[in-house]
Amino acid sequence: MNQARALVSKRFDKDTFQKFVDEVLPLPVDAVNPALRLKAREHVAWNFYSNPRQNLPGIERSGWAAYNAVSEFSDHAAKFRSPESRFVSVTEGGSDELKQKAFDTALALV
């Protein structure tokens, strides 16, 4: 609860949010499909700046909203081969790891 409160209390300006995105979803140097990473970064930025769920009074432009922008992307917008692969990814795979990285990164910026 204290970590969540700390994230809510810290506003992320444009530069802080960019640092957050660069750490959580870095642009790979030798990516097979860099367009996929760019699309993910754009989706996370849209969630942070424009998604009504991340712009509620009290959480807008906060570390909590930044974390949730990644969480919403990884749980609901990312593409998966099947419902089963989505479930595994969200609960114990890549999406779970991405959300943990986003949480840890947001806390480090508070």
C-alpha positions as CSV (number, residue, x, y, z in Angstrom):
1,M,0.0,0.0,0.0
2,N,2.9,2.4,0.8
3,Q,4.4,1.8,-2.6
4,A,1.1,2.4,-4.4
5,R,0.7,5.7,-2.4
6,A,4.2,6.7,-3.3
7,L,3.5,6.1,-7.0
8,V,0.2,8.1,-6.9
9,S,1.9,11.0,-5.1
10,K,4.7,11.4,-7.7
11,R,3.7,13.3,-10.9
12,F,5.6,12.2,-14.0
13,D,6.4,15.1,-16.3
14,K,7.2,14.5,-19.9
15,D,10.9,13.8,-19.3
16,T,10.3,11.5,-16.4
17,F,7.7,9.5,-18.4
18,Q,10.2,9.3,-21.3
19,K,12.8,7.9,-18.9
20,F,10.3,5.4,-17.7
21,V,9.4,4.2,-21.2
22,D,13.0,4.0,-22.2
23,E,13.8,1.8,-19.3
24,V,10.7,-0.4,-19.5
25,L,10.5,-0.7,-23.3
26,P,13.9,0.2,-24.6
27,L,14.4,0.5,-28.3
28,P,16.5,-2.5,-29.3
29,V,19.6,-1.9,-31.4
30,D,19.4,-5.2,-33.4
31,A,15.7,-6.0,-33.3
32,V,14.1,-8.4,-35.7
33,N,10.9,-6.3,-35.7
34,P,11.6,-2.9,-34.3
35,A,8.2,-1.7,-35.5
36,L,6.5,-3.9,-32.9
37,R,8.5,-2.3,-30.0
38,L,7.6,1.2,-31.4
39,K,4.0,0.3,-31.5
40,A,4.1,-1.0,-27.9
41,R,5.8,2.3,-26.8
42,E,3.1,4.3,-28.7
43,H,0.3,2.4,-27.1
44,V,1.8,2.8,-23.6
45,A,2.2,6.6,-24.2
46,W,-1.4,6.8,-25.4
47,N,-2.5,5.0,-22.3
48,F,-0.6,7.4,-20.1
49,Y,-1.6,10.6,-21.8
50,S,-5.0,9.9,-23.3
51,N,-6.7,6.8,-21.8
52,P,-9.5,8.0,-19.5
53,R,-8.7,5.2,-17.0
54,Q,-5.2,6.6,-16.4
55,N,-6.4,10.2,-16.2
56,L,-8.8,9.9,-13.3
57,P,-8.5,12.7,-10.8
58,G,-5.8,11.8,-8.2
59,I,-3.8,9.5,-10.4
60,E,-3.4,11.4,-13.7
61,R,0.2,11.8,-14.9
62,S,1.5,9.9,-11.8
63,G,3.9,7.1,-11.4
64,W,0.8,4.9,-10.8
65,A,-0.7,6.0,-14.1
66,A,2.6,5.2,-15.8
67,Y,2.7,1.7,-14.3
68,N,-0.9,1.1,-15.2
69,A,-0.3,2.3,-18.8
70,V,2.1,-0.6,-19.2
71,S,-0.1,-3.0,-17.3
72,E,-3.1,-2.2,-19.4
73,F,-1.1,-2.6,-22.6
74,S,0.4,-6.0,-21.6
75,D,-2.8,-7.5,-20.3
76,H,-5.3,-6.2,-22.9
77,A,-3.6,-4.8,-26.0
78,A,-0.6,-7.1,-26.6
79,K,-1.2,-9.9,-29.2
80,F,-1.1,-13.5,-28.2
81,R,-1.4,-16.8,-30.1
82,S,-4.3,-18.0,-28.0
83,P,-6.3,-17.3,-24.8
84,E,-4.1,-19.9,-23.1
85,S,-0.9,-18.2,-24.1
86,R,-2.3,-14.8,-22.9
87,F,-3.2,-16.4,-19.5
88,V,0.3,-17.8,-19.0
89,S,2.0,-14.6,-20.1
90,V,-0.1,-12.4,-17.9
91,T,0.2,-14.6,-14.8
92,E,3.7,-15.9,-15.0
93,G,5.4,-15.1,-18.3
94,G,6.5,-12.1,-20.3
95,S,3.6,-9.8,-19.5
96,D,4.0,-10.5,-15.8
97,E,7.7,-9.7,-16.1
98,L,7.0,-6.5,-18.0
99,K,4.5,-5.4,-15.4
100,Q,7.0,-6.1,-12.6
101,K,9.7,-4.1,-14.5
102,A,7.3,-1.2,-14.9
103,F,6.4,-1.2,-11.2
104,D,10.1,-1.4,-10.1
105,T,11.1,1.4,-12.6
106,A,8.2,3.7,-11.6
107,L,9.2,3.2,-7.9
108,A,12.8,4.0,-8.8
109,L,11.7,7.3,-10.3
110,V,9.7,8.3,-7.3
